[in-house]
């Protein structure tokens, strides 16, 4: 059973904000698929969670060895987090964070980002050094539990939710297009016998979450494809209970995308249970909305101008990194938490696993103020360490270049403090 629940944790229970994940794990029994801090007061922290009560082996028990002691020298990695369903001004629509992502990628050897930052239905834009990585895998990476293994390519399997003939025709025309044009290896697919039942829900904060009626249908399809030898799983299905008026506001650039939360739950489930790359796309993009203007906000135009959301995830999964090294695929390169130079995130949405674990590992967090969200979970409210606030992604790129070159950040800002000796006491000079 999948359900969404809000938890309220008193700050007095924490020795520091970095202790929150452990407290939440104990509070929920470890059955969390997805969570984020939605609100912070002087005394309390509010967390919106999606819980899955069925038995799934803990990921921590699935990986042997100590990743923290594994080194891949000479490589720099940057993580750009664009959370879904919280109305990010940049990246909350349809790949409108792709230019910023490409800019950040130019500052590092590898740039990790979640699929919604670069996905726009028929369109996708990312540099070759971008690691297209689902949010649950990003969490594992930031916890220091897994390596990310870059492969030469993946064999992508596709789960298609039971649907009408005309929708199947759209889906298979897209499959054949990406095979012919993008050279994606897609040999195996399955059409489910029953609906998967993905549903949209809105949390108390206004952010969008989701649930699934029939996760067993999803698991059965995954197991069929994995037995066929696929390395990554794409899912295309309908998302139900979408609020029409709010979806219209989204295309006007005034509201979070209602679809993203439910999509995240589907891909999280697959990654948690089977430990392979996964991504979800709407089978058909809604066109019957009573829009007030048929030319939508530029940030959402990629979705509105495409019949389906499928093409981008098939292309993205072709080179998505793996988290378990096996003989099934050839490994081109590997990185882990020790390579992480910095995490870049919206300044008002710092309450997720990547940022909390970055603070624990003393990894700089670059908080972008221009990427506004509906949340107000800032460095000031969380009292996070190692946060560098910047105005925009262009400034973030400059900070990354300085970090990569080992240039002190304080040396490039003005005023520059002038150090002078204070009183001499006991033969020592101190400030």
C-alpha positions as CSV (number, residue, x, y, z in Angstrom):
1,X,0.0,0.0,0.0
2,X,1.3,3.5,-0.9
3,X,0.2,6.5,1.1
4,X,1.2,10.1,1.6
5,X,1.6,11.4,5.2
6,X,3.0,14.5,6.8
7,X,5.3,14.2,9.8
8,X,6.1,17.0,12.3
9,X,9.5,16.7,14.0
10,X,10.4,18.9,17.0
11,X,13.7,20.6,16.5
12,X,14.6,19.8,20.1
13,X,14.9,16.2,19.1
14,X,17.7,17.0,16.7
15,X,21.4,17.7,17.5
16,X,21.6,19.4,14.1
17,X,19.6,19.3,10.9
18,X,21.9,16.6,9.6
19,X,20.4,14.2,12.1
20,X,16.9,14.5,10.6
21,X,17.2,11.6,8.2
22,X,18.0,9.1,11.0
23,X,15.1,10.4,13.2
24,X,12.7,10.2,10.3
25,X,13.9,6.7,9.4
26,X,13.1,5.6,13.0
27,X,9.8,7.4,13.0
28,X,8.6,5.6,9.8
29,X,10.2,2.2,10.2
30,X,12.2,2.9,7.0
31,X,9.3,2.5,4.6
32,X,9.9,5.8,2.9
33,X,9.9,6.1,-0.9
34,X,10.2,9.9,-1.1
35,X,10.4,12.8,1.4
36,X,11.2,16.4,1.6
37,X,11.0,19.2,4.2
38,X,8.0,21.3,3.3
39,X,8.0,23.9,6.1
40,X,10.2,25.0,9.0
41,X,9.1,27.0,12.0
42,X,11.1,28.2,15.1
43,X,10.3,24.9,16.9
44,X,9.2,22.3,14.3
45,X,10.1,20.8,11.0
46,X,7.3,19.6,8.6
47,X,8.1,16.7,6.3
48,X,5.9,15.4,3.5
49,X,6.5,11.7,2.8
50,X,5.3,8.9,0.5
51,X,5.4,5.6,2.3
52,X,5.3,2.0,0.9
53,X,4.3,-0.6,3.5
54,X,5.1,-3.8,1.5
55,X,8.3,-5.6,2.2
56,X,11.2,-4.3,0.1
57,X,14.7,-5.3,1.1
58,X,16.6,-2.3,2.5
59,X,18.9,-0.8,0.0
60,X,21.6,-0.4,2.6
61,X,21.7,-4.2,2.9
62,X,22.1,-4.7,-0.8
63,X,25.5,-3.3,-1.4
64,X,28.7,-4.7,0.0
65,X,31.9,-2.8,0.8
66,X,32.4,0.7,2.0
67,X,31.8,3.3,-0.8
68,X,33.2,6.0,1.4
69,X,36.6,4.3,1.2
70,X,36.4,3.8,-2.6
71,X,38.3,6.5,-4.6
72,X,38.1,7.5,-8.2
73,X,40.8,10.2,-8.3
74,X,41.0,13.1,-10.7
75,X,37.3,13.4,-11.5
76,X,35.0,16.2,-10.4
77,X,31.3,15.8,-10.1
78,X,28.5,18.3,-9.6
79,X,24.9,17.5,-8.6
80,X,22.2,19.8,-9.8
81,X,18.9,19.1,-8.0
82,X,15.7,20.4,-9.6
83,X,12.9,18.9,-7.4
84,X,9.6,18.1,-9.2
85,X,6.1,19.2,-8.2
86,X,7.2,22.3,-6.2
87,X,6.9,24.9,-9.0
88,X,10.6,25.6,-9.7
89,X,10.8,28.7,-11.8
90,X,13.6,27.0,-13.6
91,X,13.1,23.3,-14.3
92,X,9.5,23.1,-13.0
93,X,8.0,22.8,-16.5
94,X,9.4,20.9,-19.4
95,X,13.2,20.8,-19.7
96,X,13.4,24.6,-19.1
97,X,16.4,23.8,-16.8
98,X,18.3,22.2,-19.7
99,X,20.3,25.4,-20.6
100,X,21.3,26.0,-17.0
101,X,22.1,22.3,-16.7
102,X,24.4,22.4,-19.7
103,X,26.1,25.5,-18.3
104,X,26.8,23.7,-15.0
105,X,28.0,20.6,-17.0
106,X,30.7,22.8,-18.6
107,X,32.2,23.4,-15.2
108,X,32.9,19.8,-14.2
109,X,33.8,16.3,-15.5
110,X,30.3,15.0,-14.8
111,X,27.0,16.7,-14.0
112,X,24.4,14.6,-12.2
113,X,20.8,15.7,-12.6
114,X,17.3,14.3,-12.3
115,X,15.4,13.5,-15.6
116,X,12.8,16.3,-15.3
117,X,15.5,18.9,-15.6
118,X,16.1,17.9,-19.2
119,X,12.9,16.1,-20.3
120,X,10.5,17.8,-22.6
121,X,8.4,15.0,-24.1
122,X,9.6,14.9,-27.8
123,X,12.6,17.0,-26.8
124,X,15.6,16.5,-24.6
125,X,18.8,18.5,-24.3
126,X,21.8,17.4,-22.2
127,X,25.6,17.3,-22.7
128,X,27.5,14.1,-23.0
129,X,28.9,14.4,-19.5
130,X,25.5,14.6,-17.9
131,X,24.5,11.6,-15.7
132,X,20.7,11.3,-16.2
133,X,19.8,9.9,-12.8
134,X,16.5,9.2,-11.0
135,X,15.9,10.9,-7.7
136,X,16.0,7.8,-5.5
137,X,19.4,6.9,-7.0
138,X,20.6,10.5,-6.3
139,X,19.6,10.0,-2.7
140,X,21.7,6.7,-2.5
141,X,24.6,8.4,-4.1
142,X,24.5,11.3,-1.6
143,X,24.3,8.9,1.3
144,X,27.5,7.3,0.1
145,X,25.9,4.0,-0.6
146,X,26.5,3.5,-4.3
147,X,28.9,4.2,-7.1
148,X,27.4,5.6,-10.4
149,X,28.7,3.4,-13.2
150,X,28.7,5.1,-16.6
151,X,28.1,2.6,-19.3
152,X,28.6,2.7,-23.1
153,X,24.8,2.2,-23.5
154,X,21.9,0.4,-21.9
155,X,19.3,-2.0,-23.3
156,X,16.1,-0.2,-22.5
157,X,12.9,-2.1,-21.7
158,X,9.5,-0.5,-21.9
159,X,6.4,-1.0,-19.7
160,X,3.2,0.2,-21.4
161,X,0.1,0.5,-19.3
162,X,-3.1,-1.2,-20.7
163,X,-4.7,1.3,-23.0
164,X,-6.7,1.9,-26.2
165,X,-5.4,1.0,-29.7
166,X,-4.9,4.6,-30.8
167,X,-2.6,5.3,-27.8
168,X,-0.6,2.2,-28.6
169,X,-0.1,3.5,-32.1
170,X,1.3,6.7,-30.7
171,X,3.7,4.8,-28.4
172,X,5.0,2.5,-31.0
173,X,5.6,5.2,-33.5
174,X,7.7,6.9,-30.8
175,X,9.6,3.7,-30.1
176,X,10.4,3.2,-33.7
177,X,11.5,6.9,-34.1
178,X,14.1,6.7,-31.3
179,X,15.4,3.4,-32.5
180,X,15.8,4.8,-36.1
181,X,17.0,8.3,-35.2
182,X,18.8,8.0,-31.9
183,X,20.0,4.4,-32.2
184,X,18.4,3.4,-28.9
185,X,18.6,-0.3,-28.1
186,X,14.9,-1.3,-27.4
187,X,14.1,-4.9,-28.1
188,X,11.7,-5.8,-25.3
189,X,8.4,-4.3,-24.1
190,X,5.3,-5.4,-22.3
191,X,1.7,-4.1,-22.3
192,X,0.2,-4.7,-18.9
193,X,-3.0,-6.7,-18.4
194,X,-4.4,-4.3,-15.9
195,X,-4.0,-0.5,-15.2
196,X,-1.0,0.6,-13.0
197,X,-3.2,3.3,-11.5
198,X,-0.9,6.2,-11.0
199,X,-2.6,9.1,-9.2
200,X,-1.9,12.7,-8.5
201,X,-2.2,14.1,-5.0
202,X,-1.4,17.5,-3.5
203,X,0.3,17.9,-0.1
204,X,-0.5,20.4,2.5
205,X,2.4,22.6,1.3
206,X,0.8,22.8,-2.2
207,X,3.5,20.5,-3.6
208,X,2.4,17.6,-5.7
209,X,3.0,14.0,-4.6
210,X,1.4,10.7,-5.9
211,X,0.4,7.1,-5.3
212,X,-0.2,3.9,-7.3
213,X,-3.3,1.7,-7.1
214,X,-1.6,-1.5,-8.4
215,X,2.1,-1.6,-7.7
216,X,2.0,-5.4,-8.3
217,X,1.2,-4.8,-11.9
218,X,4.3,-2.7,-12.2
219,X,6.5,-5.3,-10.5
220,X,5.2,-8.1,-12.6
221,X,6.1,-6.2,-15.8
222,X,9.5,-5.2,-14.4
223,X,10.4,-8.8,-13.7
224,X,9.4,-9.9,-17.2
225,X,11.7,-7.3,-18.7
226,X,14.6,-8.0,-16.4
227,X,14.4,-11.7,-17.2
228,X,14.8,-10.6,-20.9
229,X,18.0,-8.9,-20.0
230,X,17.2,-5.2,-20.0
231,X,19.5,-2.8,-18.1
232,X,17.0,0.1,-17.7
233,X,13.2,0.3,-17.5
234,X,11.0,3.0,-19.0
235,X,7.3,3.2,-18.0
236,X,4.6,5.0,-19.9
237,X,1.2,5.3,-18.3
238,X,-1.7,7.7,-17.6
239,X,-1.7,9.8,-14.4
240,X,-5.2,10.0,-13.0
241,X,-6.9,12.7,-10.8
242,X,-5.1,15.6,-12.5
243,X,-6.8,18.9,-11.4
244,X,-7.8,20.5,-14.7
245,X,-7.8,24.1,-13.5
246,X,-4.4,23.8,-11.8
247,X,-3.0,22.1,-14.9
248,X,-4.2,25.1,-17.0
249,X,-2.5,27.4,-14.5
250,X,0.7,25.3,-15.0
251,X,0.7,25.9,-18.7
252,X,0.2,29.6,-18.0
253,X,3.4,29.5,-15.9
254,X,1.6,30.1,-12.6
255,X,1.4,26.7,-10.9
256,X,3.6,23.6,-10.2
257,X,3.3,20.6,-12.6
258,X,0.7,18.2,-11.1
259,X,2.2,15.2,-12.9
260,X,5.7,15.1,-11.4
261,X,5.0,13.7,-7.9
262,X,3.2,10.6,-9.2
263,X,5.9,10.0,-11.8
264,X,8.6,10.1,-9.1
265,X,6.8,7.4,-7.1
266,X,6.7,5.0,-10.0
267,X,10.4,5.4,-10.8
268,X,11.4,5.4,-7.1
269,X,9.6,2.0,-6.6
270,X,11.5,0.4,-9.5
271,X,14.9,1.7,-8.5
272,X,14.4,0.7,-4.9
273,X,13.2,-2.8,-5.6
274,X,15.3,-3.7,-8.7
275,X,18.3,-1.3,-8.5
276,X,18.3,-0.4,-12.1
277,X,17.8,3.0,-13.9
278,X,14.1,3.9,-14.4
279,X,12.0,6.8,-15.6
280,X,8.3,7.5,-16.2
281,X,6.5,9.4,-18.9
282,X,2.8,10.3,-19.5
283,X,1.4,8.1,-22.2
284,X,-0.5,11.0,-23.8
285,X,-0.2,14.7,-23.0
286,X,-3.5,16.3,-22.2
287,X,-4.8,18.5,-25.1
288,X,-8.5,18.8,-24.1
289,X,-7.8,21.4,-21.5
290,X,-9.9,24.6,-21.8
291,X,-6.8,26.8,-22.1
292,X,-7.3,30.6,-22.1
293,X,-4.4,30.9,-24.6
294,X,-3.3,28.1,-26.9
295,X,0.2,29.4,-27.0
296,X,1.4,28.3,-23.6
297,X,4.2,29.5,-21.3
298,X,7.5,28.9,-23.1
299,X,8.8,26.7,-20.3
300,X,5.9,24.2,-20.8
301,X,5.7,24.4,-24.6
302,X,7.7,21.2,-25.1
303,X,5.1,19.2,-23.3
304,X,2.1,20.9,-24.9
305,X,3.5,20.5,-28.5
306,X,4.1,16.7,-28.1
307,X,1.6,13.9,-28.3
308,X,3.3,11.9,-25.6
309,X,6.0,12.3,-23.0
310,X,7.8,9.1,-23.9
311,X,10.6,10.0,-26.4
312,X,12.8,11.9,-23.9
313,X,13.0,9.1,-21.3
314,X,13.9,6.5,-23.9
315,X,16.7,8.7,-25.1
316,X,17.8,9.6,-21.5
317,X,17.8,6.1,-20.2
318,X,20.1,5.0,-23.1
319,X,23.1,6.3,-21.1
320,X,21.7,6.5,-17.6
321,X,24.3,5.3,-15.0
322,X,24.0,2.0,-13.2
323,X,24.4,1.5,-9.5
324,X,25.6,-2.1,-9.4
325,X,28.6,-3.3,-11.4
326,X,27.8,-6.6,-13.2
327,X,29.0,-8.5,-16.2
328,X,25.9,-7.6,-18.1
329,X,27.2,-4.3,-19.3
330,X,30.6,-2.7,-20.0
331,X,31.6,0.0,-17.6
332,X,33.0,3.1,-19.1
333,X,33.7,5.1,-15.9
334,X,32.7,5.3,-12.3
335,X,32.2,8.0,-9.6
336,X,30.9,8.3,-6.1
337,X,30.4,10.7,-3.2
338,X,34.1,11.3,-2.9
339,X,34.1,13.0,-6.3
340,X,31.3,15.4,-5.4
341,X,32.5,19.0,-5.7
342,X,29.2,20.7,-4.9
343,X,25.4,20.4,-4.9
344,X,23.4,23.1,-6.7
345,X,19.7,23.6,-5.7
346,X,17.0,26.2,-5.5
347,X,17.6,28.4,-2.4
348,X,14.1,27.9,-1.1
349,X,14.1,24.0,-1.4
350,X,17.1,22.9,0.6
351,X,15.3,20.3,2.7
352,X,16.0,17.1,0.7
353,X,18.3,14.2,1.2
354,X,21.0,15.5,-1.2
355,X,21.4,18.8,0.6
356,X,21.3,17.3,4.1
357,X,23.9,14.7,3.3
358,X,26.1,17.2,1.5
359,X,26.1,19.2,4.7
360,X,27.0,16.1,6.7
361,X,29.9,15.4,4.3
362,X,31.1,19.1,4.3
363,X,30.3,19.4,0.6
364,X,29.4,23.0,-0.5
365,X,25.7,23.7,-1.4
366,X,25.2,26.4,-3.9
367,X,21.7,27.9,-3.4
368,X,20.2,29.6,-6.4
369,X,17.9,32.4,-5.3
370,X,16.4,33.1,-8.8
371,X,15.0,29.5,-9.0
372,X,12.0,30.3,-6.8
373,X,9.6,27.6,-5.6
374,X,6.4,27.4,-3.6
375,X,8.5,26.3,-0.5
376,X,10.4,28.4,2.0
377,X,13.0,25.9,3.2
378,X,16.1,28.1,3.2
379,X,19.6,28.0,4.6
380,X,18.5,30.5,7.3
381,X,15.6,28.4,8.4
382,X,17.5,25.1,8.4
383,X,20.8,26.5,9.7
384,X,22.7,24.4,7.2
385,X,26.5,24.7,7.0
386,X,28.5,25.1,3.8
387,X,25.8,27.0,1.9
388,X,26.9,29.6,-0.7
389,X,23.9,31.7,-1.9
390,X,24.0,33.0,-5.5
391,X,21.6,35.0,-7.6
392,X,21.4,32.8,-10.7
393,X,22.9,29.8,-12.5
394,X,25.5,31.9,-14.3
395,X,26.8,32.9,-10.9
396,X,26.6,29.3,-9.7
397,X,28.8,28.3,-12.7
398,X,31.4,30.8,-11.7
399,X,31.5,29.5,-8.1
400,X,31.9,25.9,-9.5
401,X,34.9,27.0,-11.5
402,X,36.4,28.6,-8.5
403,X,35.8,25.4,-6.4
404,X,37.3,23.3,-9.1
405,X,40.4,25.5,-9.3
406,X,40.8,25.7,-5.6
407,X,40.2,29.4,-5.5
408,X,39.0,30.8,-2.2
409,X,35.4,32.1,-2.7
410,X,36.0,35.0,-0.3
411,X,38.8,36.2,-2.5
412,X,36.5,37.0,-5.4
413,X,33.9,39.0,-3.5
414,X,34.1,42.5,-2.3
415,X,34.8,44.0,0.2
416,X,37.8,41.8,0.9
417,X,38.7,41.7,4.5
418,X,42.2,43.0,5.4
419,X,43.8,40.9,8.1
420,X,45.9,42.7,10.7
421,X,47.6,41.6,14.0
422,X,45.6,42.1,17.2
423,X,47.1,42.4,20.7
424,X,50.2,40.3,21.3
425,X,49.5,38.1,24.4
426,X,51.9,35.5,25.7
427,X,54.0,35.6,22.6
428,X,51.1,34.8,20.4
429,X,49.3,37.0,17.8
430,X,45.6,36.1,17.3
431,X,42.5,37.5,15.8
